[in-house]
Amino acid sequence: MSERSGTAEELKTARLWLRRPVEADIDVILAVHSDPEACAHNPSDALTRPEEAEELFRRWDRQWEQHGYGYWVVRRQDSTERVGFCGVKPMELHGERVLNLFYRFAPAAWGQGFAGEAATAVTIWASRYVPELPLIARVRPENIASQRVAVRAGLHRARHLDTEGYDGFDWIYVARPERWAP
Protein backbone atom coordinates (compact mmCIF):
# COMPACT_ATOMS: atom_id res chain seq x y z
CA MET A 1 0.00 0.00 0.00
CA SER A 2 1.46 3.35 -0.96
CA GLU A 3 0.52 6.32 1.19
CA ARG A 4 0.51 10.08 0.87
CA SER A 5 -0.21 12.37 3.81
CA GLY A 6 -1.78 9.57 5.82
CA THR A 7 -4.01 8.51 2.93
CA ALA A 8 -3.87 5.44 0.77
CA GLU A 9 -4.36 6.42 -2.83
CA GLU A 10 -3.58 2.82 -3.82
CA LEU A 11 -4.43 -0.52 -2.27
CA LYS A 12 -3.43 -3.91 -3.64
CA THR A 13 -4.90 -7.33 -3.00
CA ALA A 14 -4.01 -10.74 -4.38
CA ARG A 15 -5.87 -10.03 -7.62
CA LEU A 16 -6.85 -6.37 -7.58
CA TRP A 17 -5.38 -2.89 -7.69
CA LEU A 18 -7.48 -0.12 -6.14
CA ARG A 19 -6.49 3.46 -6.91
CA ARG A 20 -7.87 6.95 -6.56
CA PRO A 21 -10.00 7.87 -9.59
CA VAL A 22 -8.62 10.23 -12.23
CA GLU A 23 -10.38 12.08 -15.04
CA ALA A 24 -9.60 9.24 -17.45
CA ASP A 25 -11.95 7.08 -15.36
CA ILE A 26 -15.04 9.12 -16.23
CA ASP A 27 -15.80 6.67 -19.05
CA VAL A 28 -15.91 3.67 -16.70
CA ILE A 29 -17.89 5.68 -14.13
CA LEU A 30 -20.49 6.24 -16.84
CA ALA A 31 -20.34 2.65 -18.11
CA VAL A 32 -20.92 1.08 -14.68
CA HIS A 33 -23.41 3.65 -13.40
CA SER A 34 -25.47 3.61 -16.59
CA ASP A 35 -25.84 -0.18 -16.54
CA PRO A 36 -29.39 -0.98 -15.38
CA GLU A 37 -28.24 -4.19 -13.65
CA ALA A 38 -25.46 -2.43 -11.73
CA CYS A 39 -27.89 0.17 -10.37
CA ALA A 40 -30.97 -2.06 -10.03
CA HIS A 41 -31.06 -1.79 -6.23
CA ASN A 42 -30.09 1.91 -6.13
CA PRO A 43 -31.82 3.53 -9.10
CA SER A 44 -31.05 7.06 -7.89
CA ASP A 45 -27.36 6.29 -8.60
CA ALA A 46 -28.04 5.57 -12.28
CA LEU A 47 -26.43 7.90 -14.80
CA THR A 48 -27.49 8.54 -18.38
CA ARG A 49 -25.18 11.28 -19.65
CA PRO A 50 -21.41 11.86 -19.72
CA GLU A 51 -21.91 15.15 -17.84
CA GLU A 52 -23.41 13.23 -14.92
CA ALA A 53 -20.39 10.92 -14.80
CA GLU A 54 -18.09 13.94 -14.85
CA GLU A 55 -19.98 15.52 -11.94
CA LEU A 56 -19.83 12.26 -9.99
CA PHE A 57 -16.08 12.10 -10.58
CA ARG A 58 -15.78 15.70 -9.35
CA ARG A 59 -17.71 14.85 -6.14
CA TRP A 60 -15.47 11.84 -5.56
CA ASP A 61 -12.37 13.98 -6.18
CA ARG A 62 -13.58 16.68 -3.74
CA GLN A 63 -14.06 14.02 -1.10
CA TRP A 64 -10.47 12.82 -1.62
CA GLU A 65 -9.25 16.40 -1.33
CA GLN A 66 -11.30 17.09 1.80
CA HIS A 67 -10.84 13.79 3.68
CA GLY A 68 -7.80 12.10 2.16
CA TYR A 69 -9.83 9.04 1.19
CA GLY A 70 -12.87 8.09 -0.84
CA TYR A 71 -13.83 5.66 -3.56
CA TRP A 72 -11.18 3.69 -5.40
CA VAL A 73 -11.31 2.47 -9.00
CA VAL A 74 -10.87 -1.31 -8.96
CA ARG A 75 -8.76 -2.92 -11.64
CA ARG A 76 -7.64 -6.50 -12.07
CA GLN A 77 -3.86 -6.77 -11.56
CA ASP A 78 -3.51 -9.08 -14.56
CA SER A 79 -5.32 -6.67 -16.88
CA THR A 80 -5.94 -3.01 -17.58
CA GLU A 81 -9.67 -3.69 -17.22
CA ARG A 82 -11.35 -1.50 -14.62
CA VAL A 83 -14.09 -3.65 -13.11
CA GLY A 84 -15.77 -1.34 -10.62
CA PHE A 85 -15.49 0.89 -7.59
CA CYS A 86 -15.14 0.38 -3.87
CA GLY A 87 -14.51 2.79 -1.04
CA VAL A 88 -15.86 4.79 1.84
CA LYS A 89 -17.50 8.13 2.42
CA PRO A 90 -18.46 9.89 5.63
CA MET A 91 -22.15 10.24 6.33
CA GLU A 92 -24.56 10.14 9.26
CA LEU A 93 -26.55 7.19 10.53
CA HIS A 94 -29.06 7.86 13.31
CA GLY A 95 -27.23 11.10 14.17
CA GLU A 96 -23.76 9.54 14.37
CA ARG A 97 -20.93 10.11 11.91
CA VAL A 98 -19.98 6.89 10.16
CA LEU A 99 -18.11 5.67 7.11
CA ASN A 100 -20.34 4.08 4.51
CA LEU A 101 -18.75 1.20 2.61
CA PHE A 102 -19.64 1.39 -1.09
CA TYR A 103 -19.05 -1.15 -3.83
CA ARG A 104 -20.41 -1.25 -7.36
CA PHE A 105 -19.03 -3.46 -10.08
CA ALA A 106 -19.75 -4.00 -13.75
CA PRO A 107 -22.06 -7.00 -14.16
CA ALA A 108 -19.40 -8.71 -16.32
CA ALA A 109 -17.20 -8.83 -13.17
CA TRP A 110 -19.88 -10.32 -10.91
CA GLY A 111 -19.51 -13.79 -9.45
CA GLN A 112 -15.70 -13.73 -9.37
CA GLY A 113 -15.23 -12.51 -5.80
CA PHE A 114 -13.85 -9.11 -6.83
CA ALA A 115 -16.34 -7.08 -4.78
CA GLY A 116 -15.69 -9.11 -1.64
CA GLU A 117 -11.93 -8.89 -2.10
CA ALA A 118 -12.03 -5.13 -2.66
CA ALA A 119 -14.49 -4.53 0.20
CA THR A 120 -12.30 -6.57 2.56
CA ALA A 121 -9.24 -4.47 1.62
CA VAL A 122 -11.18 -1.24 2.17
CA THR A 123 -12.56 -2.49 5.50
CA ILE A 124 -9.04 -3.30 6.73
CA TRP A 125 -7.79 0.08 5.47
CA ALA A 126 -10.63 1.95 7.24
CA SER A 127 -10.00 0.17 10.55
CA ARG A 128 -6.35 1.25 10.43
CA TYR A 129 -6.60 4.77 9.06
CA VAL A 130 -10.03 6.04 10.14
CA PRO A 131 -10.71 4.02 13.32
CA GLU A 132 -12.64 6.86 14.95
CA LEU A 133 -15.53 6.46 12.49
CA PRO A 134 -17.60 3.26 12.62
CA LEU A 135 -17.78 1.45 9.29
CA ILE A 136 -21.21 0.46 8.00
CA ALA A 137 -22.75 -0.81 4.77
CA ARG A 138 -26.29 0.01 3.68
CA VAL A 139 -27.81 -2.89 1.73
CA ARG A 140 -31.25 -3.44 0.25
CA PRO A 141 -33.02 -6.48 1.74
CA GLU A 142 -33.44 -8.02 -1.72
CA ASN A 143 -29.78 -7.55 -2.71
CA ILE A 144 -28.44 -10.93 -1.59
CA ALA A 145 -25.13 -10.52 -3.46
CA SER A 146 -24.39 -7.23 -1.71
CA GLN A 147 -25.25 -8.79 1.65
CA ARG A 148 -22.70 -11.54 0.93
CA VAL A 149 -20.06 -8.94 0.08
CA ALA A 150 -20.66 -7.11 3.37
CA VAL A 151 -20.34 -10.34 5.34
CA ARG A 152 -17.24 -11.39 3.42
CA ALA A 153 -15.70 -8.01 4.30
CA GLY A 154 -16.27 -8.78 7.98
CA LEU A 155 -19.43 -6.77 8.61
CA HIS A 156 -22.37 -8.04 10.67
CA ARG A 157 -26.07 -7.36 10.33
CA ALA A 158 -27.36 -4.84 12.88
CA ARG A 159 -31.16 -5.09 12.58
CA HIS A 160 -31.77 -2.43 15.21
CA LEU A 161 -30.04 0.12 12.93
CA ASP A 162 -32.06 -0.64 9.77
CA THR A 163 -33.49 2.55 8.31
CA GLU A 164 -35.09 4.17 5.32
CA GLY A 165 -32.53 4.99 2.62
CA TYR A 166 -32.49 7.02 -0.59
CA ASP A 167 -34.07 4.31 -2.73
CA GLY A 168 -35.89 2.25 -0.15
CA PHE A 169 -35.34 0.46 3.13
CA ASP A 170 -31.70 -0.27 4.08
CA TRP A 171 -30.43 -3.17 6.10
CA ILE A 172 -27.40 -2.01 8.05
CA TYR A 173 -24.22 -4.03 8.41
CA VAL A 174 -21.50 -2.90 10.83
CA ALA A 175 -17.80 -3.68 11.11
CA ARG A 176 -17.69 -3.61 14.91
CA PRO A 177 -21.00 -4.85 16.28
CA GLU A 178 -19.98 -4.31 19.91
CA ARG A 179 -19.87 -0.57 19.18
CA TRP A 180 -23.54 -0.66 18.16
CA ALA A 181 -25.08 -2.82 20.88
CA PRO A 182 -28.84 -2.17 21.12
Contacts in CASP RR format, 6 or more apart in sequence:
PFRMAT RR
TARGET T0000
AUTHOR 0000-0000-0000
METHOD contacts of the structure
MODEL  1
MSERSGTAEELKTARLWLRRPVEADIDVILAVHSDPEACAHNPSDALTRP
EEAEELFRRWDRQWEQHGYGYWVVRRQDSTERVGFCGVKPMELHGERVLN
LFYRFAPAAWGQGFAGEAATAVTIWASRYVPELPLIARVRPENIASQRVA
VRAGLHRARHLDTEGYDGFDWIYVARPERWAP
1 8 0 8 1.000
1 10 0 8 1.000
1 11 0 8 1.000
1 12 0 8 1.000
1 125 0 8 1.000
2 8 0 8 1.000
2 9 0 8 1.000
2 10 0 8 1.000
3 9 0 8 1.000
5 68 0 8 1.000
6 68 0 8 1.000
6 129 0 8 1.000
7 64 0 8 1.000
7 68 0 8 1.000
7 69 0 8 1.000
7 129 0 8 1.000
8 69 0 8 1.000
8 125 0 8 1.000
8 129 0 8 1.000
9 19 0 8 1.000
9 20 0 8 1.000
9 64 0 8 1.000
10 17 0 8 1.000
10 18 0 8 1.000
10 19 0 8 1.000
10 20 0 8 1.000
10 72 0 8 1.000
11 17 0 8 1.000
11 18 0 8 1.000
11 19 0 8 1.000
11 72 0 8 1.000
11 121 0 8 1.000
11 122 0 8 1.000
11 125 0 8 1.000
12 18 0 8 1.000
12 77 0 8 1.000
12 121 0 8 1.000
13 117 0 8 1.000
13 118 0 8 1.000
13 120 0 8 1.000
13 121 0 8 1.000
14 117 0 8 1.000
15 76 0 8 1.000
15 77 0 8 1.000
15 78 0 8 1.000
15 114 0 8 1.000
15 117 0 8 1.000
16 74 0 8 1.000
16 75 0 8 1.000
16 76 0 8 1.000
16 77 0 8 1.000
16 83 0 8 1.000
16 114 0 8 1.000
16 117 0 8 1.000
16 118 0 8 1.000
16 121 0 8 1.000
17 74 0 8 1.000
17 75 0 8 1.000
17 76 0 8 1.000
17 77 0 8 1.000
18 72 0 8 1.000
18 73 0 8 1.000
18 74 0 8 1.000
18 75 0 8 1.000
18 86 0 8 1.000
18 87 0 8 1.000
18 118 0 8 1.000
18 121 0 8 1.000
18 122 0 8 1.000
19 72 0 8 1.000
19 73 0 8 1.000
19 75 0 8 1.000
20 64 0 8 1.000
20 70 0 8 1.000
20 72 0 8 1.000
20 73 0 8 1.000
21 29 0 8 1.000
21 57 0 8 1.000
21 60 0 8 1.000
21 61 0 8 1.000
21 71 0 8 1.000
21 72 0 8 1.000
21 73 0 8 1.000
21 85 0 8 1.000
23 57 0 8 1.000
25 57 0 8 1.000
25 73 0 8 1.000
25 82 0 8 1.000
26 50 0 8 1.000
26 53 0 8 1.000
26 54 0 8 1.000
26 57 0 8 1.000
27 53 0 8 1.000
28 73 0 8 1.000
28 82 0 8 1.000
28 84 0 8 1.000
28 106 0 8 1.000
29 47 0 8 1.000
29 53 0 8 1.000
29 56 0 8 1.000
29 57 0 8 1.000
29 85 0 8 1.000
30 47 0 8 1.000
30 50 0 8 1.000
30 52 0 8 1.000
30 53 0 8 1.000
31 106 0 8 1.000
32 38 0 8 1.000
32 84 0 8 1.000
32 85 0 8 1.000
32 104 0 8 1.000
32 105 0 8 1.000
32 106 0 8 1.000
33 39 0 8 1.000
33 45 0 8 1.000
33 46 0 8 1.000
33 47 0 8 1.000
33 52 0 8 1.000
33 53 0 8 1.000
33 56 0 8 1.000
33 104 0 8 1.000
34 46 0 8 1.000
34 47 0 8 1.000
34 48 0 8 1.000
34 53 0 8 1.000
35 106 0 8 1.000
35 107 0 8 1.000
36 46 0 8 1.000
37 107 0 8 1.000
38 104 0 8 1.000
38 105 0 8 1.000
38 106 0 8 1.000
38 107 0 8 1.000
39 45 0 8 1.000
39 46 0 8 1.000
39 104 0 8 1.000
41 140 0 8 1.000
41 142 0 8 1.000
41 143 0 8 1.000
41 146 0 8 1.000
41 167 0 8 1.000
42 140 0 8 1.000
42 166 0 8 1.000
42 167 0 8 1.000
43 167 0 8 1.000
44 166 0 8 1.000
44 167 0 8 1.000
45 104 0 8 1.000
45 167 0 8 1.000
47 53 0 8 1.000
47 56 0 8 1.000
60 70 0 8 1.000
60 71 0 8 1.000
63 69 0 8 1.000
63 70 0 8 1.000
63 71 0 8 1.000
63 89 0 8 1.000
64 70 0 8 1.000
67 90 0 8 1.000
69 87 0 8 1.000
69 88 0 8 1.000
69 125 0 8 1.000
69 129 0 8 1.000
69 130 0 8 1.000
70 87 0 8 1.000
70 88 0 8 1.000
70 89 0 8 1.000
71 85 0 8 1.000
71 86 0 8 1.000
71 87 0 8 1.000
71 88 0 8 1.000
71 89 0 8 1.000
71 102 0 8 1.000
72 85 0 8 1.000
72 86 0 8 1.000
72 87 0 8 1.000
72 118 0 8 1.000
72 122 0 8 1.000
73 82 0 8 1.000
73 84 0 8 1.000
73 85 0 8 1.000
74 82 0 8 1.000
74 83 0 8 1.000
74 84 0 8 1.000
74 85 0 8 1.000
74 86 0 8 1.000
74 105 0 8 1.000
74 114 0 8 1.000
74 118 0 8 1.000
75 81 0 8 1.000
75 82 0 8 1.000
75 83 0 8 1.000
76 83 0 8 1.000
76 114 0 8 1.000
83 105 0 8 1.000
83 106 0 8 1.000
83 108 0 8 1.000
83 109 0 8 1.000
83 114 0 8 1.000
84 103 0 8 1.000
84 104 0 8 1.000
84 105 0 8 1.000
84 106 0 8 1.000
84 109 0 8 1.000
84 114 0 8 1.000
85 102 0 8 1.000
85 103 0 8 1.000
85 104 0 8 1.000
85 105 0 8 1.000
86 101 0 8 1.000
86 102 0 8 1.000
86 103 0 8 1.000
86 104 0 8 1.000
86 115 0 8 1.000
86 118 0 8 1.000
86 119 0 8 1.000
86 121 0 8 1.000
86 122 0 8 1.000
87 101 0 8 1.000
87 102 0 8 1.000
87 103 0 8 1.000
87 118 0 8 1.000
87 122 0 8 1.000
88 99 0 8 1.000
88 100 0 8 1.000
88 101 0 8 1.000
88 102 0 8 1.000
88 122 0 8 1.000
88 126 0 8 1.000
88 130 0 8 1.000
88 135 0 8 1.000
89 99 0 8 1.000
89 100 0 8 1.000
89 102 0 8 1.000
90 97 0 8 1.000
90 98 0 8 1.000
90 99 0 8 1.000
90 100 0 8 1.000
90 133 0 8 1.000
91 97 0 8 1.000
91 98 0 8 1.000
91 99 0 8 1.000
91 100 0 8 1.000
92 98 0 8 1.000
93 100 0 8 1.000
93 136 0 8 1.000
93 161 0 8 1.000
93 163 0 8 1.000
93 172 0 8 1.000
94 161 0 8 1.000
94 163 0 8 1.000
96 134 0 8 1.000
97 133 0 8 1.000
98 133 0 8 1.000
98 134 0 8 1.000
98 135 0 8 1.000
98 136 0 8 1.000
99 126 0 8 1.000
99 130 0 8 1.000
99 133 0 8 1.000
99 134 0 8 1.000
99 135 0 8 1.000
99 136 0 8 1.000
100 136 0 8 1.000
100 137 0 8 1.000
100 138 0 8 1.000
101 119 0 8 1.000
101 122 0 8 1.000
101 123 0 8 1.000
101 126 0 8 1.000
101 135 0 8 1.000
101 136 0 8 1.000
101 137 0 8 1.000
101 150 0 8 1.000
101 153 0 8 1.000
101 155 0 8 1.000
101 175 0 8 1.000
103 115 0 8 1.000
103 116 0 8 1.000
103 118 0 8 1.000
103 119 0 8 1.000
103 122 0 8 1.000
103 146 0 8 1.000
103 149 0 8 1.000
105 114 0 8 1.000
105 115 0 8 1.000
109 115 0 8 1.000
110 145 0 8 1.000
111 145 0 8 1.000
113 152 0 8 1.000
115 145 0 8 1.000
115 146 0 8 1.000
115 149 0 8 1.000
116 148 0 8 1.000
116 149 0 8 1.000
116 152 0 8 1.000
116 153 0 8 1.000
119 137 0 8 1.000
119 149 0 8 1.000
119 150 0 8 1.000
119 152 0 8 1.000
119 153 0 8 1.000
120 152 0 8 1.000
120 153 0 8 1.000
120 154 0 8 1.000
122 153 0 8 1.000
123 135 0 8 1.000
123 153 0 8 1.000
123 154 0 8 1.000
123 155 0 8 1.000
123 175 0 8 1.000
126 133 0 8 1.000
126 135 0 8 1.000
126 175 0 8 1.000
127 135 0 8 1.000
127 175 0 8 1.000
134 174 0 8 1.000
134 175 0 8 1.000
134 176 0 8 1.000
134 179 0 8 1.000
134 180 0 8 1.000
135 155 0 8 1.000
135 174 0 8 1.000
135 175 0 8 1.000
135 176 0 8 1.000
136 155 0 8 1.000
136 158 0 8 1.000
136 161 0 8 1.000
136 172 0 8 1.000
136 173 0 8 1.000
136 174 0 8 1.000
136 175 0 8 1.000
137 146 0 8 1.000
137 149 0 8 1.000
137 150 0 8 1.000
137 153 0 8 1.000
137 155 0 8 1.000
137 172 0 8 1.000
137 173 0 8 1.000
138 165 0 8 1.000
138 170 0 8 1.000
138 171 0 8 1.000
138 172 0 8 1.000
139 146 0 8 1.000
139 147 0 8 1.000
139 150 0 8 1.000
139 170 0 8 1.000
139 171 0 8 1.000
139 172 0 8 1.000
139 173 0 8 1.000
140 146 0 8 1.000
140 167 0 8 1.000
140 168 0 8 1.000
140 169 0 8 1.000
140 170 0 8 1.000
140 171 0 8 1.000
141 169 0 8 1.000
141 171 0 8 1.000
147 157 0 8 1.000
147 171 0 8 1.000
147 173 0 8 1.000
150 173 0 8 1.000
151 173 0 8 1.000
153 175 0 8 1.000
154 175 0 8 1.000
155 173 0 8 1.000
155 174 0 8 1.000
155 175 0 8 1.000
156 173 0 8 1.000
156 174 0 8 1.000
156 175 0 8 1.000
156 177 0 8 1.000
157 171 0 8 1.000
157 172 0 8 1.000
157 173 0 8 1.000
158 172 0 8 1.000
158 173 0 8 1.000
158 174 0 8 1.000
158 177 0 8 1.000
158 180 0 8 1.000
159 171 0 8 1.000
159 172 0 8 1.000
160 180 0 8 1.000
160 182 0 8 1.000
161 172 0 8 1.000
161 174 0 8 1.000
161 180 0 8 1.000
162 169 0 8 1.000
162 170 0 8 1.000
162 171 0 8 1.000
162 172 0 8 1.000
163 169 0 8 1.000
163 170 0 8 1.000
163 172 0 8 1.000
164 170 0 8 1.000
174 180 0 8 1.000
END
